[in-house]
């Protein structure tokens, strides 16, 4: 008979072996009971929370729609959330937790360039596990370039495409003196560079620029930045930022007397940006939205000629996505419909298509193989989506919209558009000291 100490020693050896195996074996993705689990790190708190909330709502609308019909290829889709508050270091910690603790099947729907950029080296670190990042809400170039291109599948058009089309539309109206207001980080610099390149092709240059620090709220005073922009005497201004910062800048720009066109990129979140300015307009009686152009990477959710729009509107009428736990009910009021939400819905449909084609054998390697073959996927839009990782991007078109008559309207050209009425110029200039 073995002495008692022998059993203790054997148990310790077994525990040691188990620990060693846990350190060296690859983490297995979560596949419990026909369920595929995806991890989303996004801003669910802080000034950029509207982006995370709306993208999450769109994704969940697609997931609930797919799951109600038996799942994608029999797989139930599940999304777990971690808040990064638009902070790169937090996004990195969230990603490590998704992979090593939650054992997610893939990363999905990350929001923002600075946060996603910090995560890209981690994808290479987990390359032996074939971890992928699917359909992040950013148009940054680095997601489409080596060495990260094999790890990322993009749905939206790039910032280079957005800024290039915006510059072309503005120059097409005769406006050649263009200024840029941008966030002082990798996102803002990417948009700034896109505008600069598009102008250089036409032998033009930026007439002025100003930056702001990430995390600015609508309460921030941007009169200094407005003065820097106006020093260049621009006939158009392009903003590269988030909704509260861009809205505050537009507010102060209009109060300073600027009455020409101002344009925003899709990441500025047209629905939340316009909400800030509508509240301000009711408080001051001034017009902040006339002459404001919104670039988009998806068609308008008002265009019910498109099957995808009809599906999105029907799904949002039924969806009841849970509010992230860190959000109090009075902290953010979701939109019934939104451009960011529609993009999230399309991302959910694109993912479901890939999972459907993956079949009963689910693996991260198999998911990558399927995505690499999805050259032309019909999501119910006027164009088919190229979901292959790398330099390709699912949706290549960008759109121009304006807010008119209480809703967003698509426009084919910016010709004929102007800023606030001439008679308001004197009022805005005179009221510069009492803007709030």
TORDODREN-614086 format. One record per residue (C-alpha): x, y, z. Coordinates in pm, 1 decimal, padded with zeros to 6 digits. Layout:
{pt {X, Y, Z}},
...
//
This chain:
{pt {00000.0, 00000.0, 00000.0}},
{pt {00128.2, 00346.4, -00092.6}},
{pt {00214.3, 00583.3, 00193.3}},
{pt {-00005.3, 00899.3, 00214.3}},
{pt {00278.0, 01123.2, 00101.3}},
{pt {00291.0, 00928.5, -00228.4}},
{pt {-00067.9, 01025.4, -00313.4}},
{pt {00009.8, 01391.2, -00234.6}},
{pt {00320.8, 01382.5, -00453.4}},
{pt {00132.3, 01220.1, -00740.9}},
{pt {-00142.5, 01481.1, -00718.2}},
{pt {00112.7, 01762.6, -00726.3}},
{pt {00276.3, 01611.5, -01036.0}},
{pt {-00061.4, 01585.5, -01208.2}},
{pt {-00146.7, 01946.1, -01127.5}},
{pt {00193.3, 02058.0, -01254.8}},
{pt {00145.1, 01869.8, -01582.3}},
{pt {-00202.6, 02018.0, -01625.5}},
{pt {-00066.4, 02366.4, -01569.1}},
{pt {00212.5, 02313.7, -01821.8}},
{pt {-00032.5, 02183.5, -02080.6}},
{pt {-00260.3, 02484.1, -02023.7}},
{pt {00033.2, 02713.7, -02092.7}},
{pt {00145.4, 02547.8, -02415.8}},
{pt {-00173.1, 02420.0, -02578.5}},
{pt {-00354.2, 02673.7, -02800.8}},
{pt {-00669.7, 02825.5, -02655.1}},
{pt {-00974.2, 02650.9, -02800.2}},
{pt {-01251.4, 02877.5, -02933.4}},
{pt {-01588.6, 02872.7, -02758.6}},
{pt {-01815.0, 02621.5, -02938.3}},
{pt {-02051.5, 02517.6, -02660.2}},
{pt {-02383.8, 02369.2, -02774.4}},
{pt {-02371.9, 02496.2, -03129.5}},
{pt {-02291.9, 02851.3, -03021.9}},
{pt {-02023.9, 03077.4, -03168.1}},
{pt {-01914.0, 03355.7, -02934.7}},
{pt {-01765.6, 03681.3, -03064.1}},
{pt {-01600.9, 03959.9, -02862.7}},
{pt {-01668.6, 04330.6, -02916.5}},
{pt {-01456.1, 04602.3, -02754.4}},
{pt {-01601.3, 04949.2, -02807.3}},
{pt {-01682.6, 05277.4, -02637.8}},
{pt {-01991.5, 05217.9, -02425.2}},
{pt {-01900.7, 05505.3, -02193.8}},
{pt {-01742.9, 05845.5, -02246.4}},
{pt {-01800.2, 06101.7, -02524.3}},
{pt {-01776.5, 05843.1, -02806.4}},
{pt {-02029.3, 05603.6, -02650.5}},
{pt {-02288.3, 05673.8, -02920.3}},
{pt {-02074.7, 05490.2, -03177.3}},
{pt {-02040.6, 05179.6, -02961.9}},
{pt {-02406.7, 05177.9, -02865.0}},
{pt {-02539.7, 05217.2, -03218.9}},
{pt {-02298.9, 04967.2, -03375.7}},
{pt {-02386.8, 04716.4, -03104.2}},
{pt {-02759.2, 04769.1, -03161.3}},
{pt {-02718.9, 04703.6, -03534.0}},
{pt {-02511.0, 04391.0, -03478.1}},
{pt {-02760.1, 04254.5, -03227.5}},
{pt {-03050.5, 04323.0, -03462.2}},
{pt {-02876.3, 04107.8, -03723.3}},
{pt {-02788.9, 03836.9, -03469.4}},
{pt {-03144.9, 03816.4, -03338.0}},
{pt {-03277.9, 03806.3, -03694.5}},
{pt {-03040.7, 03521.9, -03787.8}},
{pt {-03082.8, 03325.7, -03463.4}},
{pt {-03462.4, 03343.4, -03488.4}},
{pt {-03436.5, 03156.1, -03817.7}},
{pt {-03230.1, 02872.0, -03674.0}},
{pt {-02892.3, 03042.4, -03675.1}},
{pt {-02625.4, 03062.6, -03944.0}},
{pt {-02567.0, 02711.7, -04073.8}},
{pt {-02716.5, 02588.3, -03748.2}},
{pt {-02480.1, 02797.3, -03535.6}},
{pt {-02626.4, 03041.7, -03283.8}},
{pt {-02440.1, 03372.8, -03285.8}},
{pt {-02357.5, 03536.6, -02953.2}},
{pt {-02184.0, 03865.7, -02880.1}},
{pt {-02010.7, 03955.9, -02553.9}},
{pt {-01906.8, 04313.4, -02478.2}},
{pt {-01625.6, 04493.8, -02303.7}},
{pt {-01614.3, 04870.0, -02267.8}},
{pt {-01293.5, 05046.3, -02373.1}},
{pt {-01427.3, 05405.7, -02351.3}},
{pt {-01234.6, 05477.9, -02675.9}},
{pt {-00907.2, 05422.6, -02488.7}},
{pt {-00635.7, 05222.4, -02673.3}},
{pt {-00476.9, 05066.4, -02363.1}},
{pt {-00816.3, 04943.7, -02240.0}},
{pt {-00895.3, 04799.1, -02582.6}},
{pt {-00571.0, 04602.4, -02565.7}},
{pt {-00655.8, 04461.9, -02221.5}},
{pt {-01005.3, 04373.5, -02341.3}},
{pt {-00862.5, 04184.3, -02636.2}},
{pt {-00632.3, 03977.1, -02417.0}},
{pt {-00929.4, 03892.7, -02194.8}},
{pt {-01144.0, 03794.6, -02497.1}},
{pt {-00879.8, 03554.3, -02624.6}},
{pt {-00737.4, 03410.2, -02305.5}},
{pt {-01037.3, 03417.8, -02070.0}},
{pt {-01349.9, 03421.1, -02286.2}},
{pt {-01194.4, 03211.8, -02566.1}},
{pt {-01400.2, 03391.8, -02829.3}},
{pt {-01425.9, 03252.9, -03180.2}},
{pt {-01327.9, 03589.1, -03332.6}},
{pt {-01314.4, 03959.2, -03251.2}},
{pt {-01597.4, 04160.0, -03402.6}},
{pt {-01707.4, 04519.8, -03441.2}},
{pt {-01426.7, 04706.5, -03267.2}},
{pt {-01489.7, 05082.1, -03281.3}},
{pt {-01227.0, 05343.9, -03361.6}},
{pt {-00885.1, 05376.0, -03521.6}},
{pt {-00669.5, 05446.1, -03211.2}},
{pt {-00819.2, 05150.7, -03024.5}},
{pt {-00803.9, 04911.5, -03319.1}},
{pt {-00449.1, 05019.6, -03408.5}},
{pt {-00330.1, 04922.8, -03059.7}},
{pt {-00486.0, 04578.1, -03098.7}},
{pt {-00324.9, 04490.8, -03433.5}},
{pt {00008.0, 04369.5, -03285.8}},
{pt {-00190.9, 04139.6, -03057.6}},
{pt {-00347.7, 03977.2, -03363.3}},
{pt {00000.0, 03887.8, -03484.2}},
{pt {00085.1, 03761.9, -03135.9}},
{pt {-00214.8, 03528.0, -03155.8}},
{pt {-00146.3, 03431.7, -03515.8}},
{pt {-00082.0, 03068.3, -03417.0}},
{pt {-00446.7, 03063.6, -03304.6}},
{pt {-00574.0, 03222.9, -03628.9}},
{pt {-00750.3, 03498.0, -03435.9}},
{pt {-00929.1, 03741.5, -03669.0}},
{pt {-01078.1, 04088.5, -03631.6}},
{pt {-01397.8, 04122.6, -03833.2}},
{pt {-01561.5, 04441.3, -03961.1}},
{pt {-01422.3, 04709.2, -03726.8}},
{pt {-01578.9, 05055.5, -03739.2}},
{pt {-01274.1, 05232.0, -03884.2}},
{pt {-01144.9, 05312.7, -04230.2}},
{pt {-00776.9, 05321.4, -04131.2}},
{pt {-00521.0, 05223.5, -04395.4}},
{pt {-00315.5, 05001.8, -04164.7}},
{pt {-00597.4, 04747.0, -04141.0}},
{pt {-00566.6, 04693.2, -04515.1}},
{pt {-00186.4, 04669.1, -04531.2}},
{pt {00081.1, 04416.4, -04440.1}},
{pt {00146.4, 04261.5, -04197.1}},
{pt {-00205.1, 04287.5, -04051.5}},
{pt {-00411.5, 04246.8, -04367.4}},
{pt {-00445.4, 03867.9, -04327.9}},
{pt {-00594.4, 03912.2, -03979.6}},
{pt {-00861.5, 04172.8, -04059.7}},
{pt {-01174.1, 04168.7, -04275.4}},
{pt {-01311.0, 04514.7, -04353.7}},
{pt {-01668.3, 04595.8, -04447.3}},
{pt {-01657.9, 04976.1, -04474.3}},
{pt {-01473.2, 05189.3, -04728.4}},
{pt {-01140.0, 05341.3, -04622.0}},
{pt {-01084.7, 05696.3, -04502.6}},
{pt {-00877.9, 05750.1, -04816.1}},
{pt {-01187.1, 05667.2, -05023.2}},
{pt {-01410.5, 05890.9, -04811.0}},
{pt {-01179.8, 06191.6, -04812.0}},
{pt {-01099.9, 06147.2, -05180.4}},
{pt {-01466.4, 06152.7, -05275.1}},
{pt {-01538.5, 06444.9, -05043.3}},
{pt {-01258.3, 06653.7, -05192.7}},
{pt {-01375.2, 06566.2, -05544.9}},
{pt {-01729.9, 06676.1, -05459.5}},
{pt {-01615.7, 07002.4, -05301.1}},
{pt {-01373.0, 07090.8, -05579.4}},
{pt {-01651.9, 07007.9, -05825.9}},
{pt {-01843.3, 07307.1, -05687.1}},
{pt {-01545.1, 07538.4, -05741.4}},
{pt {-01433.6, 07525.0, -05376.3}},
{pt {-01055.8, 07485.2, -05375.2}},
{pt {-00956.2, 07648.4, -05047.5}},
{pt {-01008.9, 07357.0, -04810.6}},
{pt {-00917.7, 07338.7, -04441.4}},
{pt {-00915.3, 07040.9, -04202.6}},
{pt {-01010.5, 07017.8, -03835.7}},
{pt {-00900.1, 06680.6, -03700.5}},
{pt {-00847.0, 06467.9, -03392.9}},
{pt {-00483.0, 06460.5, -03281.3}},
{pt {-00420.6, 06086.9, -03314.9}},
{pt {-00386.8, 05812.9, -03575.2}},
{pt {-00752.0, 05848.1, -03683.0}},
{pt {-00734.0, 06221.9, -03732.9}},
{pt {-00399.4, 06196.5, -03906.3}},
{pt {-00535.6, 05932.5, -04142.9}},
{pt {-00821.1, 06160.3, -04246.1}},
{pt {-00591.6, 06463.5, -04270.9}},
{pt {-00356.6, 06266.4, -04494.5}},
{pt {-00645.0, 06156.5, -04716.5}},
{pt {-00754.4, 06516.6, -04772.5}},
{pt {-00396.5, 06625.9, -04834.3}},
{pt {-00341.2, 06351.6, -05092.4}},
{pt {-00666.5, 06423.8, -05273.6}},
{pt {-00576.5, 06791.6, -05294.0}},
{pt {-00221.1, 06718.3, -05411.3}},
{pt {-00355.0, 06521.2, -05709.2}},
{pt {-00529.6, 06843.6, -05813.4}},
{pt {-00220.0, 07056.8, -05738.6}},
{pt {-00393.5, 07209.3, -05440.3}},
{pt {-00297.0, 07225.0, -05073.7}},
{pt {-00459.2, 07273.4, -04733.4}},
{pt {-00512.2, 07640.6, -04654.9}},
{pt {-00531.4, 07585.5, -04277.4}},
{pt {-00569.9, 07314.9, -04014.1}},
{pt {-00637.4, 07270.7, -03643.9}},
{pt {-00638.3, 06972.9, -03407.9}},
{pt {-00801.8, 06872.4, -03082.2}},
{pt {-00729.8, 06608.4, -02820.5}},
{pt {-00927.4, 06281.8, -02831.5}},
{pt {-01211.8, 06267.1, -02579.8}},
{pt {-01345.8, 06619.6, -02625.3}},
{pt {-01708.0, 06677.2, -02526.3}},
{pt {-01970.9, 06907.7, -02672.5}},
{pt {-01907.7, 07152.6, -02388.2}},
{pt {-01552.1, 07219.7, -02503.6}},
{pt {-01468.5, 07568.7, -02631.0}},
{pt {-01325.0, 07553.4, -02984.9}},
{pt {-01294.0, 07925.4, -03056.8}},
{pt {-00914.8, 07899.7, -03071.6}},
{pt {-00932.4, 07618.4, -03328.3}},
{pt {-01194.4, 07811.9, -03524.8}},
{pt {-00958.9, 08111.3, -03544.1}},
{pt {-00679.7, 07889.9, -03678.7}},
{pt {-00910.6, 07751.6, -03947.1}},
{pt {-01050.1, 08090.1, -04048.3}},
{pt {-00698.9, 08234.0, -04082.7}},
{pt {-00668.0, 08038.0, -04408.0}},
{pt {-00990.3, 08188.0, -04549.6}},
{pt {-01132.6, 07848.4, -04652.5}},
{pt {-01436.6, 07804.8, -04871.2}},
{pt {-01490.7, 07453.2, -04727.6}},
{pt {-01389.7, 07276.8, -04405.6}},
{pt {-01357.2, 06899.2, -04356.4}},
{pt {-01377.6, 06766.0, -04000.3}},
{pt {-01219.3, 06437.1, -03891.8}},
{pt {-01341.1, 06361.4, -03541.1}},
{pt {-01618.2, 06225.6, -03322.4}},
{pt {-01974.1, 06353.3, -03288.9}},
{pt {-01943.2, 06574.8, -02977.1}},
{pt {-01616.3, 06736.7, -03087.5}},
{pt {-01725.9, 06798.0, -03446.9}},
{pt {-02061.5, 06932.6, -03332.5}},
{pt {-01895.2, 07173.1, -03088.3}},
{pt {-01653.9, 07289.5, -03358.8}},
{pt {-01938.8, 07347.7, -03606.4}},
{pt {-02128.5, 07539.4, -03337.3}},
{pt {-01835.3, 07774.2, -03273.9}},
{pt {-01751.1, 07799.7, -03644.3}},
{pt {-02104.5, 07915.1, -03729.2}},
{pt {-02112.3, 08156.1, -03436.9}},
{pt {-01787.0, 08307.7, -03566.1}},
{pt {-01968.7, 08391.2, -03889.7}},
{pt {-01854.8, 08115.1, -04124.4}},
{pt {-02138.0, 08037.6, -04367.4}},
{pt {-01985.7, 07805.1, -04626.1}},
{pt {-01988.4, 07422.6, -04641.9}},
{pt {-01859.5, 07200.3, -04363.3}},
{pt {-01818.4, 06825.8, -04421.0}},
{pt {-01773.6, 06533.3, -04182.2}},
{pt {-01653.9, 06175.2, -04224.3}},
{pt {-01877.2, 05879.0, -04143.0}},
{pt {-01706.3, 05817.3, -03808.1}},
{pt {-01838.7, 06154.5, -03690.5}},
{pt {-02173.1, 05974.3, -03650.2}},
{pt {-02422.6, 06194.6, -03835.3}},
{pt {-02720.5, 06095.0, -03621.2}},
{pt {-02560.4, 06189.6, -03289.1}},
{pt {-02381.3, 06493.2, -03434.5}},
{pt {-02708.5, 06632.7, -03567.5}},
{pt {-02875.9, 06562.2, -03232.4}},
{pt {-02621.8, 06785.9, -03054.6}},
{pt {-02676.3, 07066.2, -03304.8}},
{pt {-03055.6, 07038.7, -03304.1}},
{pt {-03059.1, 07079.2, -02925.5}},
{pt {-02825.9, 07377.9, -02958.6}},
{pt {-03045.1, 07527.8, -03233.2}},
{pt {-03353.4, 07507.7, -03012.4}},
{pt {-03163.3, 07683.1, -02732.4}},
{pt {-03019.4, 07965.5, -02944.9}},
{pt {-03249.5, 07998.0, -03245.1}},
{pt {-02953.1, 07966.4, -03481.2}},
{pt {-02916.0, 07735.9, -03781.9}},
{pt {-02619.8, 07499.1, -03745.4}},
{pt {-02716.2, 07220.3, -03986.9}},
{pt {-02765.3, 07402.3, -04316.2}},
{pt {-02450.9, 07362.9, -04523.8}},
{pt {-02335.0, 07059.9, -04324.7}},
{pt {-02245.0, 06760.2, -04544.8}},
{pt {-02218.7, 06408.9, -04402.0}},
{pt {-02004.6, 06149.5, -04578.6}},
{pt {-02134.4, 05793.7, -04528.9}},
{pt {-02006.6, 05443.7, -04607.7}},
{pt {-02356.9, 05293.4, -04623.1}},
{pt {-02669.4, 05415.4, -04804.1}},
{pt {-02934.4, 05605.9, -04615.7}},
{pt {-03155.2, 05395.9, -04389.0}},
{pt {-03442.5, 05602.0, -04531.7}},
{pt {-03401.0, 05443.2, -04878.8}},
{pt {-03653.1, 05159.2, -04860.1}},
{pt {-03593.7, 05065.1, -05222.5}},
{pt {-03301.9, 04858.3, -05093.4}},
{pt {-03381.3, 04512.7, -04946.6}},
{pt {-03115.7, 04560.9, -04678.7}},
{pt {-03279.6, 04882.6, -04560.3}},
{pt {-03620.0, 04716.4, -04538.0}},
{pt {-03468.7, 04424.0, -04343.9}},
{pt {-03286.5, 04663.1, -04108.1}},
{pt {-03596.9, 04866.4, -04035.1}},
{pt {-03803.1, 04552.1, -03969.3}},
{pt {-03532.5, 04404.3, -03744.5}},
{pt {-03496.1, 04725.8, -03543.6}},
{pt {-03871.2, 04731.7, -03486.2}},
{pt {-03836.0, 04395.6, -03309.1}},
{pt {-03490.4, 04402.0, -03151.3}},
{pt {-03449.1, 04453.0, -02779.0}},
{pt {-03069.8, 04452.0, -02731.6}},
{pt {-02958.0, 04468.5, -02370.5}},
{pt {-02796.3, 04789.4, -02258.4}},
{pt {-02429.1, 04741.6, -02165.1}},
{pt {-02410.5, 04719.7, -01783.4}},
{pt {-02197.2, 05032.3, -01747.4}},
{pt {-02462.7, 05248.4, -01914.7}},
{pt {-02737.1, 05400.8, -01702.7}},
{pt {-03079.5, 05440.5, -01871.7}},
{pt {-03058.6, 05819.8, -01872.0}},
{pt {-02699.4, 05842.1, -01997.5}},
{pt {-02765.1, 05770.9, -02364.4}},
{pt {-03089.2, 05759.5, -02560.0}},
{pt {-03048.3, 05522.6, -02858.5}},
{pt {-03174.5, 05616.0, -03202.7}},
{pt {-03453.4, 05411.2, -03351.9}},
{pt {-03248.7, 05401.1, -03674.1}},
{pt {-02899.5, 05528.7, -03750.6}},
{pt {-02622.0, 05510.5, -04008.4}},
{pt {-02386.4, 05343.0, -03759.9}},
{pt {-02660.4, 05099.7, -03659.5}},
{pt {-02728.5, 05014.6, -04024.0}},
{pt {-02357.7, 04949.2, -04076.2}},
{pt {-02361.1, 04719.5, -03772.0}},
{pt {-02661.8, 04536.2, -03913.1}},
{pt {-02480.7, 04481.0, -04244.3}},
{pt {-02173.8, 04359.6, -04054.6}},
{pt {-02390.9, 04106.2, -03872.6}},
{pt {-02537.3, 03982.6, -04201.4}},
{pt {-02189.1, 03955.0, -04354.0}},
{pt {-02069.0, 03749.3, -04058.1}},
{pt {-02375.4, 03524.1, -04079.7}},
{pt {-02302.8, 03462.2, -04447.8}},
{pt {-01946.4, 03353.4, -04367.1}},
{pt {-02060.1, 03125.5, -04082.1}},
{pt {-02333.6, 02977.1, -04302.8}},
{pt {-02075.9, 02878.9, -04563.7}},
{pt {-01840.1, 02744.5, -04298.6}},
{pt {-02078.5, 02454.8, -04238.8}},
{pt {-02087.0, 02218.1, -03941.7}},
{pt {-01710.2, 02216.9, -03888.8}},
{pt {-01630.3, 02542.8, -03715.1}},
{pt {-01274.6, 02657.5, -03670.2}},
{pt {-01092.9, 02986.5, -03690.2}},
{pt {-00882.9, 02852.7, -03976.1}},
{pt {-01197.2, 02751.7, -04166.2}},
{pt {-01351.8, 03096.3, -04107.0}},
{pt {-01045.6, 03259.8, -04262.2}},
{pt {-01065.2, 03027.0, -04561.6}},
{pt {-01429.9, 03114.5, -04616.4}},
{pt {-01372.1, 03489.0, -04584.1}},
{pt {-01087.1, 03466.7, -04835.2}},
{pt {-01333.2, 03329.1, -05089.6}},
{pt {-01617.0, 03580.2, -05042.0}},
{pt {-01556.2, 03805.2, -05339.6}},
{pt {-01914.8, 03909.5, -05414.7}},
{pt {-02172.0, 03875.4, -05134.2}},
{pt {-02523.6, 04010.9, -05180.0}},
{pt {-02622.4, 04194.1, -04860.3}},
{pt {-02926.8, 04357.3, -05017.0}},
{pt {-02752.5, 04672.1, -05140.9}},
{pt {-02693.8, 04816.0, -05486.3}},
{pt {-02337.8, 04677.7, -05474.1}},
{pt {-02203.7, 04338.1, -05371.2}},
{pt {-01958.7, 04308.7, -05084.4}},
{pt {-01602.3, 04180.6, -05116.8}},
{pt {-01531.1, 04034.5, -04772.4}},
{pt {-01183.1, 03903.2, -04842.7}},
{pt {-00918.2, 04008.3, -04588.3}},
{pt {-00642.0, 04242.6, -04697.0}},
{pt {-00651.6, 04543.4, -04923.5}},
{pt {-01006.3, 04462.6, -05028.4}},
{pt {-01299.5, 04612.4, -04842.3}},
{pt {-01654.6, 04492.8, -04844.3}},
{pt {-01825.5, 04813.2, -04954.8}},
{pt {-01631.7, 05047.6, -05178.9}},
{pt {-01892.3, 05319.3, -05238.1}},
{pt {-01931.4, 05626.7, -05024.3}},
{pt {-02235.9, 05853.8, -05009.4}},
{pt {-02310.8, 06220.9, -04945.5}},
{pt {-02603.7, 06319.3, -04726.6}},
{pt {-02750.1, 06637.9, -04584.2}},
{pt {-03000.5, 06695.9, -04304.5}},
{pt {-03309.9, 06857.1, -04446.0}},
{pt {-03671.3, 06869.8, -04334.2}},
{pt {-03609.2, 06662.6, -04023.1}},
{pt {-03437.1, 06372.5, -04201.1}},
{pt {-03122.8, 06277.5, -04390.6}},
{pt {-03130.1, 06296.3, -04768.2}},
{pt {-02878.2, 06155.4, -05012.6}},
{pt {-02734.4, 06397.4, -05268.0}},
{pt {-02542.4, 06312.5, -05584.1}},
{pt {-02361.2, 06645.4, -05597.3}},
{pt {-02280.6, 06937.8, -05368.8}},
{pt {-02352.2, 07194.4, -05640.5}},
{pt {-02611.7, 07443.8, -05528.7}},
{pt {-02558.0, 07376.5, -05156.9}},
{pt {-02478.8, 07668.3, -04930.9}},
{pt {-02444.6, 07745.2, -04563.8}},
{pt {-02683.1, 07934.3, -04333.9}},
{pt {-02877.3, 08222.3, -04486.0}},
{pt {-02684.1, 08542.0, -04547.1}},
{pt {-02902.3, 08738.3, -04305.6}},
{pt {-02789.3, 08511.8, -04020.9}},
{pt {-02423.1, 08597.7, -04075.1}},
{pt {-02442.1, 08925.9, -03887.2}},
{pt {-02641.8, 08765.9, -03605.6}},
{pt {-02389.4, 08483.3, -03567.6}},
{pt {-02095.7, 08720.1, -03571.1}},
{pt {-02254.1, 08950.5, -03316.5}},
{pt {-02338.8, 08659.4, -03090.0}},
{pt {-01990.2, 08511.8, -03083.8}},
{pt {-01938.9, 08603.7, -02721.5}},
{pt {-02264.6, 08448.0, -02604.9}},
{pt {-02265.9, 08126.5, -02802.4}},
{pt {-02407.2, 07897.1, -02533.5}},
//
